[in-house]
Amino acid sequence: MRAQEALLRKALRLLKKGGTLVYSTCSVLKQENEELVERCLSGSGCSLVPVGEDFAPEIPRLAGGAGCVTVCPSERFEGFFLAKIAK
């Protein structure tokens, strides 16, 4: 998880003003997703861009952080997470 955090922090530093980044993992664990994003956003000058409920409504979701998407593993889908971040 340290490598993920280091990579996201570096990406946020390199993101240009007005730019957008999508952070995605193949995990459904809050500590690898919402909690890590929250830590990295603190003091970065970046903010979470909420992904609306209308984004791919046919995909089953797990309850998660506001504005993020955590896809529930099922017969049709692998579990994964995504967050949209802007600077």
PyMOL Python script that loads the backbone (N, CA, C, O; Angstrom):
from pymol import cmd

cmd.read_pdbstr("""\
ATOM      1  N   MET A   1       0.817  -1.186   0.000  1.00  0.00           N
ATOM      2  CA  MET A   1       0.000   0.000   0.000  1.00  0.00           C
ATOM      3  C   MET A   1       0.872   1.265   0.000  1.00  0.00           C
ATOM      4  O   MET A   1       0.444   2.310  -0.491  1.00  0.00           O
ATOM      5  N   ARG A   2       2.071   1.176   0.539  1.00  0.00           N
ATOM      6  CA  ARG A   2       2.967   2.344   0.522  1.00  0.00           C
ATOM      7  C   ARG A   2       3.306   2.746  -0.904  1.00  0.00           C
ATOM      8  O   ARG A   2       3.412   3.934  -1.210  1.00  0.00           O
ATOM      9  N   ALA A   3       3.478   1.756  -1.780  1.00  0.00           N
ATOM     10  CA  ALA A   3       3.797   2.064  -3.176  1.00  0.00           C
ATOM     11  C   ALA A   3       2.626   2.789  -3.839  1.00  0.00           C
ATOM     12  O   ALA A   3       2.827   3.749  -4.584  1.00  0.00           O
ATOM     13  N   GLN A   4       1.411   2.332  -3.568  1.00  0.00           N
ATOM     14  CA  GLN A   4       0.223   2.990  -4.136  1.00  0.00           C
ATOM     15  C   GLN A   4       0.160   4.444  -3.684  1.00  0.00           C
ATOM     16  O   GLN A   4      -0.088   5.345  -4.484  1.00  0.00           O
ATOM     17  N   GLU A   5       0.388   4.659  -2.393  1.00  0.00           N
ATOM     18  CA  GLU A   5       0.316   6.017  -1.859  1.00  0.00           C
ATOM     19  C   GLU A   5       1.399   6.894  -2.471  1.00  0.00           C
ATOM     20  O   GLU A   5       1.133   8.040  -2.832  1.00  0.00           O
ATOM     21  N   ALA A   6       2.603   6.378  -2.593  1.00  0.00           N
ATOM     22  CA  ALA A   6       3.690   7.146  -3.196  1.00  0.00           C
ATOM     23  C   ALA A   6       3.376   7.496  -4.647  1.00  0.00           C
ATOM     24  O   ALA A   6       3.638   8.614  -5.089  1.00  0.00           O
ATOM     25  N   LEU A   7       2.817   6.546  -5.384  1.00  0.00           N
ATOM     26  CA  LEU A   7       2.467   6.802  -6.789  1.00  0.00           C
ATOM     27  C   LEU A   7       1.374   7.857  -6.910  1.00  0.00           C
ATOM     28  O   LEU A   7       1.462   8.750  -7.753  1.00  0.00           O
ATOM     29  N   LEU A   8       0.343   7.757  -6.068  1.00  0.00           N
ATOM     30  CA  LEU A   8      -0.741   8.744  -6.135  1.00  0.00           C
ATOM     31  C   LEU A   8      -0.234  10.122  -5.734  1.00  0.00           C
ATOM     32  O   LEU A   8      -0.571  11.110  -6.387  1.00  0.00           O
ATOM     33  N   ARG A   9       0.558  10.212  -4.690  1.00  0.00           N
ATOM     34  CA  ARG A   9       1.099  11.511  -4.279  1.00  0.00           C
ATOM     35  C   ARG A   9       1.936  12.141  -5.403  1.00  0.00           C
ATOM     36  O   ARG A   9       1.840  13.340  -5.661  1.00  0.00           O
ATOM     37  N   LYS A  10       2.744  11.328  -6.054  1.00  0.00           N
ATOM     38  CA  LYS A  10       3.566  11.833  -7.171  1.00  0.00           C
ATOM     39  C   LYS A  10       2.676  12.302  -8.320  1.00  0.00           C
ATOM     40  O   LYS A  10       2.911  13.364  -8.897  1.00  0.00           O
ATOM     41  N   ALA A  11       1.656  11.513  -8.652  1.00  0.00           N
ATOM     42  CA  ALA A  11       0.740  11.886  -9.733  1.00  0.00           C
ATOM     43  C   ALA A  11       0.038  13.202  -9.412  1.00  0.00           C
ATOM     44  O   ALA A  11      -0.133  14.039 -10.298  1.00  0.00           O
ATOM     45  N   LEU A  12      -0.367  13.397  -8.166  1.00  0.00           N
ATOM     46  CA  LEU A  12      -1.042  14.636  -7.776  1.00  0.00           C
ATOM     47  C   LEU A  12      -0.089  15.825  -7.870  1.00  0.00           C
ATOM     48  O   LEU A  12      -0.506  16.920  -8.246  1.00  0.00           O
ATOM     49  N   ARG A  13       1.171  15.625  -7.538  1.00  0.00           N
ATOM     50  CA  ARG A  13       2.165  16.703  -7.669  1.00  0.00           C
ATOM     51  C   ARG A  13       2.370  17.073  -9.134  1.00  0.00           C
ATOM     52  O   ARG A  13       2.519  18.250  -9.462  1.00  0.00           O
ATOM     53  N   LEU A  14       2.378  16.071 -10.019  1.00  0.00           N
ATOM     54  CA  LEU A  14       2.631  16.302 -11.436  1.00  0.00           C
ATOM     55  C   LEU A  14       1.407  16.799 -12.205  1.00  0.00           C
ATOM     56  O   LEU A  14       1.534  17.332 -13.307  1.00  0.00           O
ATOM     57  N   LEU A  15       0.229  16.622 -11.623  1.00  0.00           N
ATOM     58  CA  LEU A  15      -1.004  17.036 -12.286  1.00  0.00           C
ATOM     59  C   LEU A  15      -1.005  18.552 -12.471  1.00  0.00           C
ATOM     60  O   LEU A  15      -0.780  19.306 -11.524  1.00  0.00           O
ATOM     61  N   LYS A  16      -1.260  18.981 -13.699  1.00  0.00           N
ATOM     62  CA  LYS A  16      -1.259  20.409 -13.994  1.00  0.00           C
ATOM     63  C   LYS A  16      -2.558  21.048 -13.517  1.00  0.00           C
ATOM     64  O   LYS A  16      -3.601  20.396 -13.452  1.00  0.00           O
ATOM     65  N   LYS A  17      -2.477  22.325 -13.187  1.00  0.00           N
ATOM     66  CA  LYS A  17      -3.667  23.073 -12.788  1.00  0.00           C
ATOM     67  C   LYS A  17      -4.705  22.967 -13.903  1.00  0.00           C
ATOM     68  O   LYS A  17      -4.394  23.202 -15.071  1.00  0.00           O
ATOM     69  N   GLY A  18      -5.927  22.614 -13.544  1.00  0.00           N
ATOM     70  CA  GLY A  18      -6.996  22.409 -14.521  1.00  0.00           C
ATOM     71  C   GLY A  18      -7.064  20.973 -15.021  1.00  0.00           C
ATOM     72  O   GLY A  18      -7.964  20.614 -15.779  1.00  0.00           O
ATOM     73  N   GLY A  19      -6.101  20.150 -14.589  1.00  0.00           N
ATOM     74  CA  GLY A  19      -6.048  18.764 -15.034  1.00  0.00           C
ATOM     75  C   GLY A  19      -6.934  17.842 -14.200  1.00  0.00           C
ATOM     76  O   GLY A  19      -7.368  18.187 -13.101  1.00  0.00           O
ATOM     77  N   THR A  20      -7.185  16.666 -14.755  1.00  0.00           N
ATOM     78  CA  THR A  20      -8.011  15.651 -14.100  1.00  0.00           C
ATOM     79  C   THR A  20      -7.255  14.335 -14.075  1.00  0.00           C
ATOM     80  O   THR A  20      -6.546  13.993 -15.022  1.00  0.00           O
ATOM     81  N   LEU A  21      -7.413  13.605 -12.987  1.00  0.00           N
ATOM     82  CA  LEU A  21      -6.769  12.311 -12.806  1.00  0.00           C
ATOM     83  C   LEU A  21      -7.823  11.315 -12.346  1.00  0.00           C
ATOM     84  O   LEU A  21      -8.667  11.648 -11.514  1.00  0.00           O
ATOM     85  N   VAL A  22      -7.786  10.116 -12.868  1.00  0.00           N
ATOM     86  CA  VAL A  22      -8.647   9.042 -12.363  1.00  0.00           C
ATOM     87  C   VAL A  22      -7.749   8.051 -11.643  1.00  0.00           C
ATOM     88  O   VAL A  22      -6.828   7.481 -12.227  1.00  0.00           O
ATOM     89  N   TYR A  23      -8.037   7.856 -10.358  1.00  0.00           N
ATOM     90  CA  TYR A  23      -7.312   6.878  -9.546  1.00  0.00           C
ATOM     91  C   TYR A  23      -8.190   5.644  -9.470  1.00  0.00           C
ATOM     92  O   TYR A  23      -9.354   5.731  -9.079  1.00  0.00           O
ATOM     93  N   SER A  24      -7.644   4.501  -9.840  1.00  0.00           N
ATOM     94  CA  SER A  24      -8.422   3.266  -9.857  1.00  0.00           C
ATOM     95  C   SER A  24      -7.571   2.113  -9.343  1.00  0.00           C
ATOM     96  O   SER A  24      -6.374   2.028  -9.619  1.00  0.00           O
ATOM     97  N   THR A  25      -8.216   1.228  -8.589  1.00  0.00           N
ATOM     98  CA  THR A  25      -7.536   0.026  -8.103  1.00  0.00           C
ATOM     99  C   THR A  25      -8.424  -1.177  -8.363  1.00  0.00           C
ATOM    100  O   THR A  25      -9.618  -1.038  -8.630  1.00  0.00           O
ATOM    101  N   CYS A  26      -7.839  -2.338  -8.283  1.00  0.00           N
ATOM    102  CA  CYS A  26      -8.606  -3.581  -8.412  1.00  0.00           C
ATOM    103  C   CYS A  26      -8.929  -4.136  -7.027  1.00  0.00           C
ATOM    104  O   CYS A  26      -8.985  -5.349  -6.826  1.00  0.00           O
ATOM    105  N   SER A  27      -9.137  -3.231  -6.083  1.00  0.00           N
ATOM    106  CA  SER A  27      -9.429  -3.583  -4.695  1.00  0.00           C
ATOM    107  C   SER A  27     -10.751  -2.953  -4.283  1.00  0.00           C
ATOM    108  O   SER A  27     -11.162  -1.936  -4.841  1.00  0.00           O
ATOM    109  N   VAL A  28     -11.409  -3.557  -3.313  1.00  0.00           N
ATOM    110  CA  VAL A  28     -12.623  -2.966  -2.739  1.00  0.00           C
ATOM    111  C   VAL A  28     -12.393  -2.558  -1.284  1.00  0.00           C
ATOM    112  O   VAL A  28     -13.347  -2.221  -0.582  1.00  0.00           O
ATOM    113  N   LEU A  29     -11.149  -2.584  -0.825  1.00  0.00           N
ATOM    114  CA  LEU A  29     -10.827  -2.265   0.563  1.00  0.00           C
ATOM    115  C   LEU A  29     -10.734  -0.754   0.782  1.00  0.00           C
ATOM    116  O   LEU A  29     -10.016  -0.059   0.064  1.00  0.00           O
ATOM    117  N   LYS A  30     -11.462  -0.258   1.773  1.00  0.00           N
ATOM    118  CA  LYS A  30     -11.481   1.185   2.051  1.00  0.00           C
ATOM    119  C   LYS A  30     -10.084   1.742   2.316  1.00  0.00           C
ATOM    120  O   LYS A  30      -9.771   2.851   1.883  1.00  0.00           O
ATOM    121  N   GLN A  31      -9.239   0.985   3.022  1.00  0.00           N
ATOM    122  CA  GLN A  31      -7.909   1.514   3.341  1.00  0.00           C
ATOM    123  C   GLN A  31      -7.033   1.675   2.101  1.00  0.00           C
ATOM    124  O   GLN A  31      -6.110   2.490   2.106  1.00  0.00           O
ATOM    125  N   GLU A  32      -7.301   0.918   1.046  1.00  0.00           N
ATOM    126  CA  GLU A  32      -6.537   1.059  -0.203  1.00  0.00           C
ATOM    127  C   GLU A  32      -7.185   2.057  -1.149  1.00  0.00           C
ATOM    128  O   GLU A  32      -6.606   2.407  -2.177  1.00  0.00           O
ATOM    129  N   ASN A  33      -8.368   2.509  -0.811  1.00  0.00           N
ATOM    130  CA  ASN A  33      -9.128   3.357  -1.724  1.00  0.00           C
ATOM    131  C   ASN A  33      -9.502   4.684  -1.083  1.00  0.00           C
ATOM    132  O   ASN A  33      -8.713   5.627  -1.126  1.00  0.00           O
ATOM    133  N   GLU A  34     -10.679   4.777  -0.495  1.00  0.00           N
ATOM    134  CA  GLU A  34     -11.150   6.043   0.057  1.00  0.00           C
ATOM    135  C   GLU A  34     -10.180   6.637   1.070  1.00  0.00           C
ATOM    136  O   GLU A  34      -9.885   7.832   1.022  1.00  0.00           O
ATOM    137  N   GLU A  35      -9.689   5.818   1.977  1.00  0.00           N
ATOM    138  CA  GLU A  35      -8.790   6.338   3.009  1.00  0.00           C
ATOM    139  C   GLU A  35      -7.479   6.831   2.417  1.00  0.00           C
ATOM    140  O   GLU A  35      -6.962   7.863   2.843  1.00  0.00           O
ATOM    141  N   LEU A  36      -6.937   6.118   1.451  1.00  0.00           N
ATOM    142  CA  LEU A  36      -5.690   6.524   0.809  1.00  0.00           C
ATOM    143  C   LEU A  36      -5.891   7.814   0.014  1.00  0.00           C
ATOM    144  O   LEU A  36      -5.062   8.722   0.078  1.00  0.00           O
ATOM    145  N   VAL A  37      -6.991   7.893  -0.735  1.00  0.00           N
ATOM    146  CA  VAL A  37      -7.279   9.100  -1.514  1.00  0.00           C
ATOM    147  C   VAL A  37      -7.421  10.302  -0.576  1.00  0.00           C
ATOM    148  O   VAL A  37      -6.876  11.373  -0.845  1.00  0.00           O
ATOM    149  N   GLU A  38      -8.142  10.122   0.507  1.00  0.00           N
ATOM    150  CA  GLU A  38      -8.338  11.213   1.470  1.00  0.00           C
ATOM    151  C   GLU A  38      -7.001  11.707   2.027  1.00  0.00           C
ATOM    152  O   GLU A  38      -6.767  12.912   2.111  1.00  0.00           O
ATOM    153  N   ARG A  39      -6.134  10.779   2.405  1.00  0.00           N
ATOM    154  CA  ARG A  39      -4.806  11.153   2.919  1.00  0.00           C
ATOM    155  C   ARG A  39      -4.011  11.931   1.877  1.00  0.00           C
ATOM    156  O   ARG A  39      -3.404  12.956   2.186  1.00  0.00           O
ATOM    157  N   CYS A  40      -4.018  11.443   0.659  1.00  0.00           N
ATOM    158  CA  CYS A  40      -3.211  12.064  -0.395  1.00  0.00           C
ATOM    159  C   CYS A  40      -3.756  13.429  -0.820  1.00  0.00           C
ATOM    160  O   CYS A  40      -2.984  14.311  -1.195  1.00  0.00           O
ATOM    161  N   LEU A  41      -5.066  13.608  -0.765  1.00  0.00           N
ATOM    162  CA  LEU A  41      -5.644  14.883  -1.168  1.00  0.00           C
ATOM    163  C   LEU A  41      -5.327  15.998  -0.174  1.00  0.00           C
ATOM    164  O   LEU A  41      -5.233  17.164  -0.556  1.00  0.00           O
ATOM    165  N   SER A  42      -5.166  15.645   1.082  1.00  0.00           N
ATOM    166  CA  SER A  42      -4.884  16.633   2.114  1.00  0.00           C
ATOM    167  C   SER A  42      -3.612  17.410   1.783  1.00  0.00           C
ATOM    168  O   SER A  42      -2.524  16.838   1.717  1.00  0.00           O
ATOM    169  N   GLY A  43      -3.759  18.697   1.579  1.00  0.00           N
ATOM    170  CA  GLY A  43      -2.612  19.555   1.302  1.00  0.00           C
ATOM    171  C   GLY A  43      -2.082  19.485  -0.122  1.00  0.00           C
ATOM    172  O   GLY A  43      -1.048  20.085  -0.416  1.00  0.00           O
ATOM    173  N   SER A  44      -2.754  18.776  -1.005  1.00  0.00           N
ATOM    174  CA  SER A  44      -2.249  18.598  -2.371  1.00  0.00           C
ATOM    175  C   SER A  44      -2.697  19.677  -3.345  1.00  0.00           C
ATOM    176  O   SER A  44      -2.135  19.804  -4.433  1.00  0.00           O
ATOM    177  N   GLY A  45      -3.709  20.458  -2.959  1.00  0.00           N
ATOM    178  CA  GLY A  45      -4.266  21.431  -3.901  1.00  0.00           C
ATOM    179  C   GLY A  45      -5.235  20.802  -4.874  1.00  0.00           C
ATOM    180  O   GLY A  45      -5.712  21.460  -5.798  1.00  0.00           O
ATOM    181  N   CYS A  46      -5.526  19.531  -4.671  1.00  0.00           N
ATOM    182  CA  CYS A  46      -6.450  18.796  -5.529  1.00  0.00           C
ATOM    183  C   CYS A  46      -7.720  18.483  -4.747  1.00  0.00           C
ATOM    184  O   CYS A  46      -7.740  18.547  -3.518  1.00  0.00           O
ATOM    185  N   SER A  47      -8.775  18.145  -5.477  1.00  0.00           N
ATOM    186  CA  SER A  47     -10.022  17.797  -4.810  1.00  0.00           C
ATOM    187  C   SER A  47     -10.726  16.677  -5.572  1.00  0.00           C
ATOM    188  O   SER A  47     -10.507  16.465  -6.765  1.00  0.00           O
ATOM    189  N   LEU A  48     -11.561  15.987  -4.850  1.00  0.00           N
ATOM    190  CA  LEU A  48     -12.349  14.900  -5.413  1.00  0.00           C
ATOM    191  C   LEU A  48     -13.479  15.489  -6.252  1.00  0.00           C
ATOM    192  O   LEU A  48     -14.158  16.420  -5.817  1.00  0.00           O
ATOM    193  N   VAL A  49     -13.679  14.957  -7.435  1.00  0.00           N
ATOM    194  CA  VAL A  49     -14.799  15.333  -8.285  1.00  0.00           C
ATOM    195  C   VAL A  49     -15.826  14.215  -8.151  1.00  0.00           C
ATOM    196  O   VAL A  49     -15.559  13.090  -8.575  1.00  0.00           O
ATOM    197  N   PRO A  50     -16.992  14.494  -7.572  1.00  0.00           N
ATOM    198  CA  PRO A  50     -17.962  13.419  -7.350  1.00  0.00           C
ATOM    199  C   PRO A  50     -18.371  12.723  -8.644  1.00  0.00           C
ATOM    200  O   PRO A  50     -18.677  13.365  -9.649  1.00  0.00           O
ATOM    201  N   VAL A  51     -18.366  11.395  -8.591  1.00  0.00           N
ATOM    202  CA  VAL A  51     -18.861  10.578  -9.697  1.00  0.00           C
ATOM    203  C   VAL A  51     -20.324  10.326  -9.377  1.00  0.00           C
ATOM    204  O   VAL A  51     -20.638   9.690  -8.371  1.00  0.00           O
ATOM    205  N   GLY A  52     -21.208  10.808 -10.207  1.00  0.00           N
ATOM    206  CA  GLY A  52     -22.641  10.749  -9.936  1.00  0.00           C
ATOM    207  C   GLY A  52     -23.216   9.346  -9.977  1.00  0.00           C
ATOM    208  O   GLY A  52     -22.628   8.420 -10.534  1.00  0.00           O
ATOM    209  N   GLU A  53     -24.374   9.221  -9.373  1.00  0.00           N
ATOM    210  CA  GLU A  53     -25.098   7.941  -9.364  1.00  0.00           C
ATOM    211  C   GLU A  53     -25.509   7.525 -10.772  1.00  0.00           C
ATOM    212  O   GLU A  53     -25.771   6.348 -11.021  1.00  0.00           O
ATOM    213  N   ASP A  54     -25.566   8.481 -11.689  1.00  0.00           N
ATOM    214  CA  ASP A  54     -25.954   8.167 -13.065  1.00  0.00           C
ATOM    215  C   ASP A  54     -24.806   7.551 -13.871  1.00  0.00           C
ATOM    216  O   ASP A  54     -25.010   7.117 -15.005  1.00  0.00           O
ATOM    217  N   PHE A  55     -23.602   7.511 -13.293  1.00  0.00           N
ATOM    218  CA  PHE A  55     -22.467   6.867 -13.959  1.00  0.00           C
ATOM    219  C   PHE A  55     -22.647   5.361 -13.907  1.00  0.00           C
ATOM    220  O   PHE A  55     -22.597   4.768 -12.829  1.00  0.00           O
ATOM    221  N   ALA A  56     -22.852   4.745 -15.038  1.00  0.00           N
ATOM    222  CA  ALA A  56     -22.984   3.287 -15.165  1.00  0.00           C
ATOM    223  C   ALA A  56     -23.918   2.702 -14.098  1.00  0.00           C
ATOM    224  O   ALA A  56     -23.482   1.904 -13.267  1.00  0.00           O
ATOM    225  N   PRO A  57     -25.194   3.091 -14.115  1.00  0.00           N
ATOM    226  CA  PRO A  57     -26.121   2.628 -13.076  1.00  0.00           C
ATOM    227  C   PRO A  57     -26.352   1.118 -13.062  1.00  0.00           C
ATOM    228  O   PRO A  57     -26.835   0.581 -12.065  1.00  0.00           O
ATOM    229  N   GLU A  58     -26.021   0.434 -14.137  1.00  0.00           N
ATOM    230  CA  GLU A  58     -26.207  -1.020 -14.199  1.00  0.00           C
ATOM    231  C   GLU A  58     -25.134  -1.799 -13.440  1.00  0.00           C
ATOM    232  O   GLU A  58     -25.262  -3.007 -13.243  1.00  0.00           O
ATOM    233  N   ILE A  59     -24.093  -1.115 -13.020  1.00  0.00           N
ATOM    234  CA  ILE A  59     -23.000  -1.772 -12.299  1.00  0.00           C
ATOM    235  C   ILE A  59     -23.315  -1.788 -10.807  1.00  0.00           C
ATOM    236  O   ILE A  59     -23.606  -0.743 -10.227  1.00  0.00           O
ATOM    237  N   PRO A  60     -23.258  -2.970 -10.177  1.00  0.00           N
ATOM    238  CA  PRO A  60     -23.550  -3.052  -8.743  1.00  0.00           C
ATOM    239  C   PRO A  60     -22.437  -2.396  -7.928  1.00  0.00           C
ATOM    240  O   PRO A  60     -21.252  -2.624  -8.173  1.00  0.00           O
ATOM    241  N   ARG A  61     -22.837  -1.580  -6.959  1.00  0.00           N
ATOM    242  CA  ARG A  61     -21.870  -0.826  -6.153  1.00  0.00           C
ATOM    243  C   ARG A  61     -21.926  -1.235  -4.689  1.00  0.00           C
ATOM    244  O   ARG A  61     -22.951  -1.686  -4.177  1.00  0.00           O
ATOM    245  N   LEU A  62     -20.798  -1.060  -4.049  1.00  0.00           N
ATOM    246  CA  LEU A  62     -20.724  -1.191  -2.594  1.00  0.00           C
ATOM    247  C   LEU A  62     -20.846   0.205  -2.007  1.00  0.00           C
ATOM    248  O   LEU A  62     -20.495   1.189  -2.657  1.00  0.00           O
ATOM    249  N   ALA A  63     -21.340   0.291  -0.785  1.00  0.00           N
ATOM    250  CA  ALA A  63     -21.384   1.587  -0.109  1.00  0.00           C
ATOM    251  C   ALA A  63     -19.949   2.063   0.069  1.00  0.00           C
ATOM    252  O   ALA A  63     -19.071   1.289   0.450  1.00  0.00           O
ATOM    253  N   GLY A  64     -19.725   3.315  -0.205  1.00  0.00           N
ATOM    254  CA  GLY A  64     -18.364   3.820  -0.089  1.00  0.00           C
ATOM    255  C   GLY A  64     -18.356   5.297   0.134  1.00  0.00           C
ATOM    256  O   GLY A  64     -19.381   5.902   0.448  1.00  0.00           O
ATOM    257  N   GLY A  65     -17.187   5.881  -0.029  1.00  0.00           N
ATOM    258  CA  GLY A  65     -17.024   7.306   0.170  1.00  0.00           C
ATOM    259  C   GLY A  65     -17.811   8.112  -0.840  1.00  0.00           C
ATOM    260  O   GLY A  65     -17.988   7.698  -1.985  1.00  0.00           O
ATOM    261  N   ALA A  66     -18.274   9.251  -0.410  1.00  0.00           N
ATOM    262  CA  ALA A  66     -19.053  10.127  -1.281  1.00  0.00           C
ATOM    263  C   ALA A  66     -18.234  10.523  -2.501  1.00  0.00           C
ATOM    264  O   ALA A  66     -17.088  10.956  -2.383  1.00  0.00           O
ATOM    265  N   GLY A  67     -18.829  10.371  -3.654  1.00  0.00           N
ATOM    266  CA  GLY A  67     -18.185  10.791  -4.878  1.00  0.00           C
ATOM    267  C   GLY A  67     -17.308   9.754  -5.553  1.00  0.00           C
ATOM    268  O   GLY A  67     -16.847   9.971  -6.673  1.00  0.00           O
ATOM    269  N   CYS A  68     -17.069   8.633  -4.891  1.00  0.00           N
ATOM    270  CA  CYS A  68     -16.245   7.566  -5.453  1.00  0.00           C
ATOM    271  C   CYS A  68     -17.146   6.400  -5.865  1.00  0.00           C
ATOM    272  O   CYS A  68     -18.311   6.332  -5.473  1.00  0.00           O
ATOM    273  N   VAL A  69     -16.596   5.505  -6.644  1.00  0.00           N
ATOM    274  CA  VAL A  69     -17.334   4.309  -7.058  1.00  0.00           C
ATOM    275  C   VAL A  69     -16.538   3.080  -6.640  1.00  0.00           C
ATOM    276  O   VAL A  69     -15.359   2.949  -6.971  1.00  0.00           O
ATOM    277  N   THR A  70     -17.190   2.183  -5.912  1.00  0.00           N
ATOM    278  CA  THR A  70     -16.608   0.885  -5.589  1.00  0.00           C
ATOM    279  C   THR A  70     -17.554  -0.164  -6.153  1.00  0.00           C
ATOM    280  O   THR A  70     -18.690  -0.304  -5.701  1.00  0.00           O
ATOM    281  N   VAL A  71     -17.073  -0.891  -7.138  1.00  0.00           N
ATOM    282  CA  VAL A  71     -17.890  -1.894  -7.815  1.00  0.00           C
ATOM    283  C   VAL A  71     -17.878  -3.192  -7.020  1.00  0.00           C
ATOM    284  O   VAL A  71     -16.826  -3.692  -6.623  1.00  0.00           O
ATOM    285  N   CYS A  72     -19.051  -3.711  -6.803  1.00  0.00           N
ATOM    286  CA  CYS A  72     -19.221  -4.950  -6.049  1.00  0.00           C
ATOM    287  C   CYS A  72     -18.845  -6.145  -6.926  1.00  0.00           C
ATOM    288  O   CYS A  72     -19.348  -6.267  -8.043  1.00  0.00           O
ATOM    289  N   PRO A  73     -17.978  -7.019  -6.444  1.00  0.00           N
ATOM    290  CA  PRO A  73     -17.657  -8.223  -7.217  1.00  0.00           C
ATOM    291  C   PRO A  73     -18.922  -9.071  -7.407  1.00  0.00           C
ATOM    292  O   PRO A  73     -19.717  -9.241  -6.482  1.00  0.00           O
ATOM    293  N   SER A  74     -19.085  -9.590  -8.605  1.00  0.00           N
ATOM    294  CA  SER A  74     -20.255 -10.419  -8.913  1.00  0.00           C
ATOM    295  C   SER A  74     -19.875 -11.380 -10.039  1.00  0.00           C
ATOM    296  O   SER A  74     -18.717 -11.452 -10.450  1.00  0.00           O
ATOM    297  N   GLU A  75     -20.843 -12.093 -10.512  1.00  0.00           N
ATOM    298  CA  GLU A  75     -20.595 -13.004 -11.641  1.00  0.00           C
ATOM    299  C   GLU A  75     -20.175 -12.236 -12.887  1.00  0.00           C
ATOM    300  O   GLU A  75     -19.430 -12.753 -13.720  1.00  0.00           O
ATOM    301  N   ARG A  76     -20.651 -11.010 -13.011  1.00  0.00           N
ATOM    302  CA  ARG A  76     -20.384 -10.222 -14.214  1.00  0.00           C
ATOM    303  C   ARG A  76     -19.241  -9.222 -14.068  1.00  0.00           C
ATOM    304  O   ARG A  76     -18.680  -8.775 -15.068  1.00  0.00           O
ATOM    305  N   PHE A  77     -18.889  -8.867 -12.827  1.00  0.00           N
ATOM    306  CA  PHE A  77     -17.909  -7.807 -12.620  1.00  0.00           C
ATOM    307  C   PHE A  77     -16.864  -8.208 -11.588  1.00  0.00           C
ATOM    308  O   PHE A  77     -17.164  -8.877 -10.600  1.00  0.00           O
ATOM    309  N   GLU A  78     -15.633  -7.784 -11.842  1.00  0.00           N
ATOM    310  CA  GLU A  78     -14.578  -7.852 -10.835  1.00  0.00           C
ATOM    311  C   GLU A  78     -14.786  -6.654  -9.921  1.00  0.00           C
ATOM    312  O   GLU A  78     -15.297  -5.622 -10.356  1.00  0.00           O
ATOM    313  N   GLY A  79     -14.397  -6.783  -8.668  1.00  0.00           N
ATOM    314  CA  GLY A  79     -14.476  -5.632  -7.778  1.00  0.00           C
ATOM    315  C   GLY A  79     -13.379  -4.638  -8.112  1.00  0.00           C
ATOM    316  O   GLY A  79     -12.236  -5.026  -8.352  1.00  0.00           O
ATOM    317  N   PHE A  80     -13.723  -3.355  -8.130  1.00  0.00           N
ATOM    318  CA  PHE A  80     -12.710  -2.322  -8.332  1.00  0.00           C
ATOM    319  C   PHE A  80     -13.222  -0.992  -7.802  1.00  0.00           C
ATOM    320  O   PHE A  80     -14.390  -0.851  -7.439  1.00  0.00           O
ATOM    321  N   PHE A  81     -12.324  -0.028  -7.768  1.00  0.00           N
ATOM    322  CA  PHE A  81     -12.596   1.289  -7.211  1.00  0.00           C
ATOM    323  C   PHE A  81     -12.148   2.352  -8.200  1.00  0.00           C
ATOM    324  O   PHE A  81     -11.175   2.155  -8.928  1.00  0.00           O
ATOM    325  N   LEU A  82     -12.862   3.496  -8.230  1.00  0.00           N
ATOM    326  CA  LEU A  82     -12.370   4.621  -8.988  1.00  0.00           C
ATOM    327  C   LEU A  82     -12.765   5.927  -8.321  1.00  0.00           C
ATOM    328  O   LEU A  82     -13.834   6.054  -7.724  1.00  0.00           O
ATOM    329  N   ALA A  83     -11.878   6.877  -8.444  1.00  0.00           N
ATOM    330  CA  ALA A  83     -12.109   8.232  -7.948  1.00  0.00           C
ATOM    331  C   ALA A  83     -11.587   9.209  -8.989  1.00  0.00           C
ATOM    332  O   ALA A  83     -10.529   8.994  -9.580  1.00  0.00           O
ATOM    333  N   LYS A  84     -12.332  10.279  -9.210  1.00  0.00           N
ATOM    334  CA  LYS A  84     -11.928  11.320 -10.142  1.00  0.00           C
ATOM    335  C   LYS A  84     -11.424  12.504  -9.324  1.00  0.00           C
ATOM    336  O   LYS A  84     -12.089  12.961  -8.395  1.00  0.00           O
ATOM    337  N   ILE A  85     -10.240  12.991  -9.683  1.00  0.00           N
ATOM    338  CA  ILE A  85      -9.570  14.047  -8.918  1.00  0.00           C
ATOM    339  C   ILE A  85      -9.193  15.183  -9.870  1.00  0.00           C
ATOM    340  O   ILE A  85      -8.727  14.940 -10.983  1.00  0.00           O
ATOM    341  N   ALA A  86      -9.395  16.410  -9.429  1.00  0.00           N
ATOM    342  CA  ALA A  86      -9.047  17.580 -10.249  1.00  0.00           C
ATOM    343  C   ALA A  86      -8.137  18.521  -9.475  1.00  0.00           C
ATOM    344  O   ALA A  86      -8.156  18.575  -8.245  1.00  0.00           O
ATOM    345  N   LYS A  87      -7.343  19.257 -10.236  1.00  0.00           N
ATOM    346  CA  LYS A  87      -6.475  20.278  -9.623  1.00  0.00           C
ATOM    347  C   LYS A  87      -6.884  21.634 -10.168  1.00  0.00           C
ATOM    348  O   LYS A  87      -6.296  22.650  -9.798  1.00  0.00           O
TER     349      LYS A  87
END
""", "prot")
cmd.dss("prot")
cmd.show_as("cartoon", "prot")
cmd.util.cbc("prot")
cmd.orient("prot")
